[in-house]
Amino acid sequence: MKRYGKMAACLLLLLALCACGSHESKVAGVWQGDGSMDSGIAGAVDGAPPFDGAERWEFDGAERAVATVSGRDLELHYYASDDTLTLNDGGETSWGIRYEVKGDTLRIGNATYIKVK
């Protein structure tokens, strides 16, 4: 009987961990904003990151993101932690920016996006 109890406890723990989901899946979807995004990140050499001014974001829930900036799509890789979204354009440079998801609202830096899909 103890054996089945241990198996049941392991299954419950596994189910609880699966239900939590990843941080990447929390931002999954298509988000629309007004293009006011200003990350506040300014490198001495590189200037502002290429996703500043993004009016739309699409996150696949795994690692791929597409930011639409001035009508052009910019493909990025992303990783999300509790409060930081790390974006990389495939090169050596990565940018970390604060984010927050509340229901159908995503806040990246100082910009607010509404989930449309």
N, C-alpha and C positions, 0 to 999 in steps of 0.2 A: 504494500500500500504506500510506503514511503516513496518508492520509486515513481509511482504515478503522481504523487504530490509534487515531487521535484520537477517532473516533466511539465505538469500544469503550470507551475510557477515560472519555468523557463518560457513557456508559450505566452503567458500573460506579459512577461517582460518584453519579449520580442514584439508582441502586438502593440504595446505601449510605445516602444521605440519607433516602430513603423508609423504610428499615428502622428508622431511629432512632426515628421517631414523635415526637409532640409531648408535652410535659409534661402537657397537658390529658388526653391519651388514657391516660396512666399511672394516673390516678385514676378513670378511667371505670368505672362499675358501681355496685352497691348495697352499702353498708357499714353494718354493724350494730355498735352499741356499747352502753354501759350508761347513757348520759346524764350521765356525769361530766365532760363537756367544760367546761373553764374556760379560755378563750382567754388570760386574763391581761391583756386589753385593757380598760382602763377610761377612758372619756373624762370630763372634768370636767362636761360638760353632758349628754351622751347616756347615760352609764353604760355597762354592758356591752353588747356587740353582741347582736343578736337571736338569733344562732345558738348562744350559750352554752347548754349543757345539751342539745345535740343528741344524740339517741339513734340517729339514722339519717341517712345521707347518700346521695344519689343524684346521680351526676355523669354527664352525657351524653357526655363525651369531647370536647366542643367548647367550650361556654361557659355552659351552663345547669346549675345545681345546685339540688337540693331538700333542705333540712334539715328533719327532723322533730323538733320541740321540744315536749315535753309533749302529744304527740298531734296537734299542728297542723303542717301543711306550710308552710314558708317558702321561697319561690322566690327564688333569687339568681343573679347572673351571676358567673362566676369566670374567673380567669386563673392559670395555674400556671407558675412558673419552676423553677429547680433545687431550691430549698428553701423557697420562699414561695408560699403560696396567697393570692391577692388576691380578696376577696369584695366584692360590691356588691349592694345591694338595689334598684337602679334609681334611687336618688337621688344626692345629691352625696357621700355618705359611702362610703368604701371602707375595708376592713380587711385588713391583711396579717398572715398568721399562718404560722408554720413548719409544714411537713408533711414526711412521709417515707413512702415506699411500699417495703415489703419483702415480696415474694411476695403473700400474701393478707392482709397486715396493713397498715393505713393508720394513721399517727399524725398527728393534727392537734392542735397545741398539746400538752397533756399527756394527751389522751384517745387511746385505742386502739380501732380499729374492725376488724372481720373482714369480709372480702368474702363476701357471701351470694349474689351474682348477677353 
